[in-house]
Structures are given as structure tokens and as C-alpha cells.
Amino acid sequence: MVTVTQDAGIQRDPRRWWALGALVASMLVLGFDMTILNVALPTMAAELGASTGQQQWMADIYIVVFAALMLPAGLLGDRFGRRRVLISGLGVFLAGSLIGTLAGDVTWVVVARAVMGVGAALVMPLAMSVLPSLFGPSERSKAVGIISAASALGMPLGPIIGGWLLNHFWWGSVFLINIPMVAIGVTACVLLLPETRDPSSPRVDAVSAALTAGGLAALVYAIIEAPDRGWGDPLVLGTFALAVVLLTALVLRERRFTRPMLDMSLLTHRGFLLNTLAATLVTFILSGLLFVLPQYLQAVLGNDALGTGVRLLPMMGGLILAARTAQPVVARFGARAVIGAGLVVLAFAALLGSRTTVDSGYGFTALWLAIAGVGFGFSIVPSMDNALAALPRDRAGSGSGLLMTLRQVGSAVGIALLGSLLATAFRDRLDVGGLAARAADTAGESVVAAHLVADRTGSARLAASANAAYVHGMGLVLLVCGIAALVTALLVAALLPNAAETADVRTDDGADGGAGSAEGVPPRTPGVALPQVDARE
């Protein structure tokens, strides 16, 4: 039996740090699954014949499901037991990984990623919300920092692990690697985690959850399908309209509740709104870049999968370095200055990267990637920290849920929108003259497909055209990212409140957790002060 006490002066279970290890393993898996597939996409595109749109779905469906179900999943844990739902989430994630390991075509890969998204949505908020039952105020900030760092560490590990696996095994191994790690996490959670609940949390509203999932899915579908069908296609326009209707209905429905699942009224707080906008925009750009860069590094520069993962490290290194030093810099210069400067650095890096040519080589890419990483780190951590600092204490739980959800939405839309821009630009620039109609259609699906057609036909001209077209499309993506970052920096500089105007409502002992953590996301606060403990556990 795991003994859990809630007061700082009472002896706590000595196994709590082992229990934290179980949570760290879970978050590490979720972290590198956000990026591990990106480095595998070129290989999977070649072996499965996946178009750019299908690759977008393989990457995006995980994030769409994750974003849509995160809030209701957290509330399920509050009501029915956080350990029970967390273990169930790991089990669902394990099932999705098994499906992916055995998948033989694009459809089953998409299904596997969707199932994994369900599992991730159950794990992410609950891994954070069980911490108050394990650690007192004096230890909680350290625990939140460790678990958040594990999630952040997974991002740079993903491309490297994925690259190594692809160099030694088949593409399904990027799913297979999850199975032993999740199994360890499940075992540790069963043996070490206490059961906690908060019956007073907002009820799970199935209709709102369905509106969220349907609206996001419709929006992403329309963006991904538009390059193939055309932006004026009736199906695309109809799906956009459906997305607007569903998301509008969601907002109207949630405004009727005293304790809504998705508290949109939080966006009326200027500090929360602008910091959330900055954090979402940075996630939008980061996800888009991690989608377009691996194909450039593999198909255009000719690196293998492991080499591609290693070559993404300058960006991840810059991000982690800046994230670790952001808080002291904020203390000296203020959040508004640091966030604005981070966005300007990010804009500079993106605009510099947009000047990439076919002959630029990796040295130039490494330069702007490292600069981009620094911009990411100095903008994401202070913006997330200050978003929650701008809220009253009793709204921090719903605020963290909304912030996490909007970040995932930004990630999904980033992959969909920037991937679609890339696909359109690539297809328009690709020279398929002299090819049969079927071969020309295949070549236009992606740069990987174009190289496969070039190899079959022995056309060096097609390969050169594919490289040039892809670099052109990537340049447009980076140009859009740079402009978006610059506009957001101007908004932050002009409108973001000074630190003195923002009431920091965290307690000094870190009870709200997460300030200055790698991800900057505190645990959900419904029931944080005194979670109910099931003595039978």
C-alpha cells in the first residue's frame, strides 16, 4: 500500500522518487513520439508510396487527437481516479504502438497514430496532476521541473533514436521502441503511484469534446486537402465552413457553463492572451519546421535517417540552452523584452533560412537552425510562464489546460498549413516535362516520390528539378514563419503588460508548480491543494 500525506510536515512515502521515475519514462515516450516520426517520414514515403498530404496526416492525426481529448481526459482522471486513467492511457498508447509496428500501409499508420494520440491525451495532463499527491510544496517545483525536462528532452532524442532505428531496422521499429518503455511505465505506475481524485472538478461534457474533435479534424482536413483539390474546391470550402460552425458552437456552448471544460473567457485577460498567442505561434513554427526539414536533409542533401536526426541537434541544442537560461534573463530584463527579443531572433533565423539554395550545404543550415533554437527557447518558456502568472490563482488549472490545448492546436495547424504551402509550391515548381502522366502525378506528390521516379527513369534533370522545387517551397515556409514571428514580436512589444502590471499569483513554495520548468506547464490545479486519496490503494 502506498501511503500518501498532504501536509509538508508529515513523512512522505520514500518511494515517491521512484514513482516520479515512472512518470518520467511516460513523458519521455510522449516527448520523442512528437518528433520521432518526422525523421522516418521520408523513408515511409518511399516504402509506402505516401504523398505529402498522407505524410501530413501521419504526423498530424496524433496531434489533432491529442489536442482534442486532452481536457476531457484530464477531467476523467479527476473524477474516476488519476492513476487508473493514467495507466489506461499508457495501455491505449501501447495498443497504438503495436498497430503501428504491424501496419502495412498508410491507412493503418494513420490509425495507429490516432490511437496513440488518445493514449497521449490521457497521459499528459494526469502525469502532471498526480504530483501534488506525491510531493509537498518544498519538493513539488523540483518534481515538476524533472518531469517537464523529460518531456522536453524527448524532442531532440526523437530524431536521433528514429534515425538510428531506421539505419538498422525497418520503419516499423519507430513504433516498436515504445512498447518496452510503456510496459515499464505501466508496471511502475501500478506498483508505485497512489490513487487520487477530485470529484469537484468540472464534469466531462461529451458534446463539447465531440465539437472540439470534429472542429479540429475538419479544419486540418481542409488545409491538408486544399493543395490537391484547390482552395476553391466545394469539398474544401464546405469542410472549412463545417470547422467554423463546430468551433463556434463549442465556444457558445462552453460560455453557458459556470465551470466550463474549455474556459474561453480566460482569453479576456490581456497578459494571458498575448503570452498564449506567442507560445502557440512558436509551437506552430517549430512543428512546421520539424515537418519540412527532415525531407530537405534526407532527399536534397542526401543524408541517411541517423544523419538527419543528428543534423537537427543545433536547433534542439539552442532551444534547450536558451530555455535553461531564460528565467535569469527575464529576472534582469523583464518578460516582455525577453519574449519580444526571442521572437525577433526567431524571425531573423527563419528569414535567414529562407535564403537557402540547393548549393548552400549543411553548414549554412546548421547556423540558422542554432539561431532558431535560441529564439524558440527565449520565447516559449517566458511566454508560457507569464501566461499563467497573469491569471488569478483559482483559474490557473483551467488556464493551464487551455494553454496546453492551444499549443497542440498550433502544432497541428502548423504541420497542416505549412505542409500544404510546401506541397503547393513544390508541385508548381517541379518540371515534369517528358514524363508520362502517371509518372508526373507520382513525382508531384513529394520530393521523395520525385527522386524515386527519377531513379526509375534515369532522369538527372527531374532529380535536380525536385531538389530546386523543394528548396523553393521550404524557403516560402520559412519566409511565412519569419513574418509571423516578427508580427507577433511587434504585438508583444506594443501590448504585453509589464511584469509590474501582471499579478503573479503563484505561491512562493511553488504550489502551483512549473514556473521556469522546461515546458513551463504547471500541473492541473483542480484538487491540487488537497487531492482525495483512495486509502484502499
Buried (B, 14 or more C-beta within 10 A) or exposed (E): EBBBEBEBEEEBBEBBBEBBBBBBBBBBBBBBBBBBBBBBBBBBBBEBBBBBBBBBBBBBBBBBBBBBBBBBBBBBBBBBBBBBBBBBBBBBBBBBBBBBBEBEEBEBBBBBBBBBBBBBBBBBBBBBBBBBBBBBBEBBBBBBBBBBBBBBBBBBBBBBBBBBBBEEEEBBBBBBBBBEBBBBBBBBBEEBBBBBBBEEBBEBBEEBBBBBBBBBBBBBBBBBBBBBBEBEBEEBBEBBEBBEBBBEBBBEBBEEBEEBBBBBEBBEBBBBBBBBBBBBBBBBBBBBBBBBBBBBBBBBBEBBBBBBBBBBBBBBBBBBBBBBBBBEBBEEEBBBBBBBBBBBBBBBBBBBBBEBEBEBEBEBBBBBBBBBBBBBBBBBBBBBBBBBBBBEBEBBBBBBBBBBBBBBBBBBBBBBBBBBBBBBBBBEBBBBEEBEEEBBBBBBBBBBBBBBBBEEBEBEEBBEBBBBBBBBBBBBBBBBBBBBBBEBBBBBBEEBBEBEEBEEBBEEBBBBBBBBBBBBBBBBBBBBEEBBBBEEB
